[in-house]
Amino acid sequence: MKRRKSEWSSKTSKGALNPCNQGNNISKSISQEKDKISRKQSLNEVLDTIPEPVFECDVSGKVIFANQAAFLKFGYTVKDLEQGLDIQ
């Protein structure tokens, strides 16, 4: 049986992504996300060694990371961070 070219390409003739190739795209995305998480964890480990408080906030002002020095200086706990701390 002869297949049309669009069934094997990454995009169909109308520009939509071809479902036949989605597995490769998803695998690549998963791999990239795992790499991103690994780099973030490595950076957080380095930031934990800095003796000065370091915070990371999202765009709404919610603290999403604090190093150990920040916890010690301001008296917050990891549980406090998990429950939500805002900088306003």
Secondary structure as GFF3:
##gff-version 3
##sequence-region A 1 88
A	DSSP	three_ten_helix	5	7	.	.	.	ID=ss1
A	DSSP	three_ten_helix	19	21	.	.	.	ID=ss2
A	DSSP	alpha_helix	22	47	.	.	.	ID=ss3
A	DSSP	beta_strand	55	57	.	.	.	ID=ss4
A	DSSP	beta_strand	63	66	.	.	.	ID=ss5
A	DSSP	alpha_helix	68	74	.	.	.	ID=ss6
A	DSSP	alpha_helix	78	83	.	.	.	ID=ss7
###
